[in-house]
């Protein structure tokens, strides 16, 4: 059951990262929102790495 939860979280994080990358491409450079999107991408990327490590350790 724990493996299923980790898999679901990993997929959600992958989707969130993809969405953030798309939004980052569309935000104008002069907008401060680009910085917030970049920070969000880095946070999701970190979560994704942690989830992948947890999943590998479970195997």
C-alpha positions in Angstrom: 0.0 0.0 0.0 2.9 2.4 0.8 4.4 1.7 -2.6 1.1 2.8 -4.3 1.1 6.0 -2.3 4.7 6.8 -3.3 3.9 6.0 -7.0 0.8 8.3 -6.9 2.8 11.1 -5.3 5.6 10.7 -7.8 3.2 10.9 -10.7 1.5 14.0 -9.3 5.0 15.6 -8.8 5.9 14.8 -12.4 2.7 16.4 -13.6 3.2 19.5 -11.5 6.7 19.9 -12.7 5.5 19.7 -16.3 2.8 22.3 -15.7 5.3 24.6 -14.0 7.7 24.3 -16.9 5.0 25.2 -19.3 3.9 28.2 -17.3 7.5 29.3 -16.9 7.9 29.4 -20.7 4.8 31.6 -21.1 5.5 34.2 -18.4 7.2 37.4 -19.6 10.7 38.0 -18.5 9.8 41.3 -16.9 7.3 39.7 -14.6 8.4 38.8 -11.1 6.2 35.7 -11.4 8.9 33.9 -13.4 11.1 33.8 -10.2 8.3 32.3 -8.2 7.6 29.7 -10.9 11.3 28.8 -11.0 11.4 28.4 -7.2 8.3 26.2 -7.5 9.9 24.1 -10.2 12.9 23.5 -8.0 10.8 22.5 -5.0 8.8 20.0 -7.0 12.0 18.7 -8.6 13.4 18.1 -5.1 10.3 16.4 -4.0 10.4 14.2 -7.1 14.0 13.2 -6.4 13.1 12.3 -2.8 10.1 10.2 -3.9 12.3 8.4 -6.5 14.8 7.6 -3.7 12.1 6.3 -1.4 10.7 4.2 -4.2 14.1 2.7 -5.1 14.8 1.9 -1.4 11.5 0.1 -1.2 12.4 -2.2 -4.0 
